[in-house]
Amino acid sequence: MKEIFRKIASALLFAGSATLTVVLTVLCLAWFRSGFLHTYAPVIASIGVTVEVIYILAALLFWMKGSQIVYKSMLTGLILAAILLTGCFVLQATGFLERIDSVEDLRAFIDSRGSFWAPIIFIVLQAMQVFLLPLPGVLTVGAGVLLFGAWETCLYSYIGILLGSVVAFAVGRVVGYRAAAWLVGKESLDKWLQKVKGKDRRLLTVMFILPIFPDDILCFVAGLSTMTWKYFIVMQLISRAISVVLTSLSVAGLVIPYTEWWGILCWILIGIAIVALFILLYKKGDAIEKWFLGLFRSKKDAASDRAAQGETDEAHARLGSAGGKKGAPKKRASSSADRRKNSI
């Protein structure tokens, strides 16, 4: 049953990606209003769609022949093309590509969309900066604080970053390593996969809470780890709330001012404390986790564990005693044989 569901999901993913790729290729090229792409849009669209159809037919051929490695690689490329074209079309439809060159342009553009569209555009932007756009979160949050204020920025950023994080996790979990490596870079992905190897849940949870780690890359890493969907979503709901609120309020200067000498000193001390905490968790993580979990265990469970440990120790003692008794006659027999040999 599970295998049938997996095949159906793979087929739907392939069909949806293929359809989106072809349709959005035509729509994106038709959207240009000037320049080379506008002048030769029909020719470029025809060539592009032809190449895409050949690509799709070749992927189907490899699937029918059972070449799963080649098929999955081509499916990954198809999904990435659909994601990129979707992002391009959204940016075109909103006018983002034509009008954004700086934070001031971003503010003017969002203001021009009106009170209804401004939050939606900002949420989409925050989602896309997690898995697609190479924009630092601090920059987008700073623009949001200027546009909406600290608390509204917290809400909009939280929604957008959560959506983007789920997409990034899904790319790692569903599409696979190659797609994640293509989006964030193979070297960066391999580096963080190696760092969290064997301790992915604990370390990734801490990394998402602390502000010194690349959260966007870590979403892809989480998708490639042993972390479950349920754990990831719950962890994101908590960790992103902490990071988004702290970032928004810090950028607005509502927590610790960054324009005063004592505020700068406080941020330096906080940074040192964060680094020290991470080193402690990395080196003593197992012992700290055992102690922490022990705080939430009932006395009855602890007594049961002690009783079970006592029974285990007693069983080991009986086995050792039995082994000693069985070995003794052999030793005496050996000694008697030696005496007979010497007497002869």
Beta strands, then each sheet from edge to edge (+ up, - down):
end
